Amino acid sequence: MILTPVVAAKTRRELVSLTRLQWRLVLLSGLLLAIHFLSWIMSLSLTSVAASVVLMTTHPIFAAVGSYVLLDEPLEKRMVLALIVAVIGGAIIGLGDLGRGTHQLLGDLLALVGGISAAGYFLIGRRLRARLSLMGYAYPVYGSAAVILFVVLLISGLPRFPERPETWFWLGAMALGPQILGHSSLNWALRYLSATFVTLATLGEPVGSTLLAWWLLGEKPTIWAVVGGLLILGGIVVASRAERPEGTAYGDNSAPRR
């Protein structure tokens, strides 16, 4: 609902001109995004915030392999090193959380499914953003994901609308912040950067979520979280250098490598 006025004014013709293959990929991306949100958010009720986010952020591994196999994007040695360092950092945060007794197998598996589906979502975005504008891609993807999730909600038998008024405020804040600004920023970057690098940038989530969980939920970060967070940030720095050769500006609008 938030994006419809913008799309109706500027992107309507592009949406009408999408090919059948593009529509199929867009809808598949929306399905993967819906699976990502459904599985990841469900996992938060079964395991800790740190464990859930860490397992979800394994998607760079799947994105790196998928980029290599499906998009012919080579894995530079520094990118592999960045993946290893960042994943080790995420694992350290998760290991530190083991001692709290908050892990449950189903929650961990759901978070992992969220990571795998996110990797597929980013890979499709990498391909389609080479031809489509940001809104030409994001609007139908977000819309189809919303429809799929609402259908799941109807089938589940859970309340269809929030019972408390303040919940509407937080839902709106999530739509404007993490979704429209956050996911759209990542989808914008997919036109210029590999899916592997874009997913690596999201590895900062365990750091931010751990701090927020400390503030809002009283889950004090351990030394494991601090060490793991530093490794994750180090991996992101290494990846940023691997993604752009020396002398290449970030403003370069060249198409993705094929």
GITAPE-V186859 format. One record per backbone hydrogen bond with DSSP energy under -0.5 kcal/mol. NH is the residue of the N-H (numbers start at 1). CO is the residue of the C=O. If there is no record, write none. Layout:
NH|CO / NH|CO
This chain:
5|1 / 7|3 / 8|4 / 9|5 / 10|6 / 11|7 / 12|7 / 15|11 / 16|12 / 17|13 / 18|15 / 23|19 / 24|20 / 25|21 / 26|22 / 27|23 / 28|24 / 29|25 / 30|26 / 31|27 / 32|28 / 33|29 / 34|30 / 35|31 / 36|32 / 37|33 / 38|34 / 39|35 / 40|36 / 41|37 / 42|38 / 43|39 / 44|40 / 44|41 / 45|42 / 46|43 / 47|43 / 52|48 / 53|49 / 54|50 / 55|51 / 56|52 / 57|53 / 58|55 / 59|56 / 60|57 / 61|58 / 62|58 / 63|59 / 64|60 / 65|61 / 66|62 / 67|63 / 68|64 / 69|65 / 70|66 / 71|66 / 71|67 / 73|67 / 74|72 / 76|74 / 80|76 / 81|77 / 82|78 / 83|79 / 84|80 / 85|81 / 86|82 / 87|83 / 88|84 / 89|85 / 90|86 / 91|87 / 92|88 / 93|89 / 94|90 / 95|91 / 96|92 / 97|93 / 98|94 / 98|95 / 99|95 / 100|97 / 101|98 / 102|97 / 108|104 / 109|105 / 110|106 / 111|107 / 112|108 / 113|109 / 114|110 / 115|111 / 116|112 / 117|113 / 118|114 / 119|115 / 120|116 / 121|117 / 122|118 / 123|119 / 124|120 / 125|121 / 126|122 / 127|123 / 128|124 / 129|125 / 130|127 / 131|128 / 132|128 / 137|133 / 138|134 / 139|135 / 141|137 / 142|138 / 143|139 / 144|140 / 145|141 / 146|142 / 147|143 / 148|144 / 149|145 / 150|146 / 151|147 / 152|148 / 153|149 / 154|150 / 155|151 / 156|152 / 157|153 / 158|153 / 167|164 / 168|164 / 168|165 / 169|165 / 170|166 / 171|167 / 172|168 / 173|169 / 174|170 / 175|171 / 176|172 / 177|173 / 179|174 / 180|175 / 181|176 / 181|177 / 182|177 / 183|178 / 183|179 / 184|179 / 185|181 / 186|182 / 187|183 / 188|184 / 189|185 / 190|186 / 191|188 / 192|189 / 193|189 / 198|194 / 199|195 / 200|196 / 201|197 / 202|198 / 203|200 / 204|201 / 205|202 / 208|204 / 209|205 / 210|206 / 211|207 / 212|208 / 213|209 / 214|210 / 215|211 / 216|212 / 217|213 / 218|214 / 219|213 / 220|218 / 226|222 / 227|223 / 228|224 / 229|225 / 230|226 / 231|227 / 232|228 / 233|229 / 234|230 / 235|231 / 236|232 / 237|233 / 238|234 / 239|235 / 240|236 / 241|237 / 242|238 / 243|239 / 244|240 / 245|243 / 248|245 / 249|247 / 252|249
